[in-house]
């Protein structure tokens, strides 16, 4: 005989994705004001530098490209600020 308190037909298991007491609970919403934009700002600055370098190459100014590329290399150490 089965225990009626644990019988899946009378007490189906709780879906972990909807039960906030389980580890499978969805994460709490993040407030956009809490997000650190420093990484995004650095990427935008690198993109702007790359665009300038591409313009120099398009205009045939390879020396200008070299100086812009050197600036990009100096500014991106690979480590987060």
Secondary structure as a PSIPRED ss2 file (coil, helix, strand):
# PSIPRED VFORMAT (PSIPRED V4.0)

   1 X C   1.000  0.000  0.000
   2 X C   1.000  0.000  0.000
   3 X C   1.000  0.000  0.000
   4 X C   1.000  0.000  0.000
   5 X C   1.000  0.000  0.000
   6 X C   1.000  0.000  0.000
   7 X C   1.000  0.000  0.000
   8 X C   1.000  0.000  0.000
   9 X C   1.000  0.000  0.000
  10 X C   1.000  0.000  0.000
  11 X C   1.000  0.000  0.000
  12 X C   1.000  0.000  0.000
  13 X C   1.000  0.000  0.000
  14 X C   1.000  0.000  0.000
  15 X C   1.000  0.000  0.000
  16 X C   1.000  0.000  0.000
  17 X C   1.000  0.000  0.000
  18 X C   1.000  0.000  0.000
  19 X C   1.000  0.000  0.000
  20 X C   1.000  0.000  0.000
  21 X C   1.000  0.000  0.000
  22 X C   1.000  0.000  0.000
  23 X C   1.000  0.000  0.000
  24 X C   1.000  0.000  0.000
  25 X C   1.000  0.000  0.000
  26 X C   1.000  0.000  0.000
  27 X C   1.000  0.000  0.000
  28 X C   1.000  0.000  0.000
  29 X C   1.000  0.000  0.000
  30 X C   1.000  0.000  0.000
  31 X C   1.000  0.000  0.000
  32 X H   0.000  1.000  0.000
  33 X H   0.000  1.000  0.000
  34 X H   0.000  1.000  0.000
  35 X C   1.000  0.000  0.000
  36 X C   1.000  0.000  0.000
  37 X C   1.000  0.000  0.000
  38 X H   0.000  1.000  0.000
  39 X H   0.000  1.000  0.000
  40 X H   0.000  1.000  0.000
  41 X H   0.000  1.000  0.000
  42 X H   0.000  1.000  0.000
  43 X H   0.000  1.000  0.000
  44 X H   0.000  1.000  0.000
  45 X H   0.000  1.000  0.000
  46 X H   0.000  1.000  0.000
  47 X H   0.000  1.000  0.000
  48 X H   0.000  1.000  0.000
  49 X H   0.000  1.000  0.000
  50 X H   0.000  1.000  0.000
  51 X H   0.000  1.000  0.000
  52 X H   0.000  1.000  0.000
  53 X H   0.000  1.000  0.000
  54 X H   0.000  1.000  0.000
  55 X H   0.000  1.000  0.000
  56 X H   0.000  1.000  0.000
  57 X H   0.000  1.000  0.000
  58 X H   0.000  1.000  0.000
  59 X C   1.000  0.000  0.000
  60 X C   1.000  0.000  0.000
  61 X C   1.000  0.000  0.000
  62 X H   0.000  1.000  0.000
  63 X H   0.000  1.000  0.000
  64 X H   0.000  1.000  0.000
  65 X H   0.000  1.000  0.000
  66 X H   0.000  1.000  0.000
  67 X H   0.000  1.000  0.000
  68 X H   0.000  1.000  0.000
  69 X H   0.000  1.000  0.000
  70 X H   0.000  1.000  0.000
  71 X H   0.000  1.000  0.000
  72 X H   0.000  1.000  0.000
  73 X H   0.000  1.000  0.000
  74 X H   0.000  1.000  0.000
  75 X H   0.000  1.000  0.000
  76 X C   1.000  0.000  0.000
  77 X C   1.000  0.000  0.000
  78 X C   1.000  0.000  0.000
  79 X C   1.000  0.000  0.000
  80 X C   1.000  0.000  0.000
  81 X C   1.000  0.000  0.000
